[in-house]
Amino acid sequence: NAPLSEVDPEIAQVLERELDRQRGFLEMIASENFVPVSVLQSQGSVLTNKYAEGYPGRRYYGGCEEVDVAEELAIERAKALFGSEFANVQPHSGATANAAVLHAIARPGDTLLGLALDQGGHLTHGMKINFSGRLYNIVAYGVDPETSLIDMDEVRRLAIESKPKVIIAGWSAYPRQLDFARFREIADEVGAYLWVDMAHFAGLVAGGVHPSPVPHAHVVSTTVHKTIGGPRSGIILTNDADLAKKINTAVFPGQQGGPLMHVIAAKATAFKLAMTPEFRERQERTLRGASILADRLCQKDIADAGISVRSGGTDVHLVLVDLRNAEIDGRQAEDLLHDIRITVNRNSVPNDPRPPMVTSGLRIGTPALATRGFGDVEFTEVADIIALALLPNADIPALQARVAALTAAFPLYPGLHQ
Ligand code: PLP
């Protein structure tokens, strides 16, 4: 039982260097966050040793008394947090949660109607070489090229035309709230299930700063590691008792073997924290940070450089930057921000003239910096740094110094050693 630094110094160094990287950069990938130390503790615990196929009280292994308590807590807290009648907390990730949802409510060959990947959807919503695109017949809706918004009349038209078994509402890169009631109306009109994948905005929902899809959807799935800031994993919610049974069967034995009990315990802790006033306040800062960033990137100096913000702003935790008319492309912008120690990801914009490895867009999110403690003052500073970095002839050393001042003022995981 020698420590990691002795057993495997190479991996120990990866952990140490990664902690340094996280401390020294401003993390603005919209799907990332920092888990609290309490969550790190559960994930690095002896619960990883335990097999627990089945569900609490109905396991296929002995010795599950303690992990049953953890899973019950995670289930009850997830239900309370999102106001649902049922929760399955076993999915290993968002993608496996989504695979289980489809396994529960559709059969191979059925038609799914979801947001196209290149318009802001997710791989699991029907991308050609993902399981979803291979197993199901995919019809995709997009966003209006002028407004960058989902056109609900177009969704209805496609739904009436294609009679899908499932309509998918949810996104990985979309800066506005969805009209869940209208999605449900359309689903009811054509006899489809409405599945909402709230992976990105679940933390906003939990914090009460974004409408909840739970009263509208037949099924809701989410990751736990994005805006919620919990362990990397997924969950599935529903208010329908029949669907609940199908979802449980779809997850186990349909899709997974032993659940990751250390991660499920960490989910329970993350959900407990998500019910606190501090969590709500953090989600409010997350939203304000994104809107401060969008406002800065809509100013004249940026517009003069051919750079714009898709949909003209944001209602959520991210901003989509459109570089189609700018000299700089998505990859150059991502690299440039990396040079000044801000991490973002490049993203295709609808009708992107540049190839997917280059792109003409950036997706910039505020959840991780809000967790780090940033408020309006710091987000105003970050927004200005990003704006100046994207303009021609940026003064890189000056911007690096401004980022370094922010990272120093908000230490990440103080006292933690890896
Ligand atoms: N659903 C949406 C909307 C996502 O954005 C993502 C992740 O990016 C996922 C599902 C998949 O989550 P994971 O990466 O945990 O498989």
Residues whose N, C-alpha, C, O or C-beta is under 5 A from the ligand:
A	BS01	PLP	S31 S93 G94 A95 T96 H122 G170 W171 S172 D197 A199 H200 T223 S233
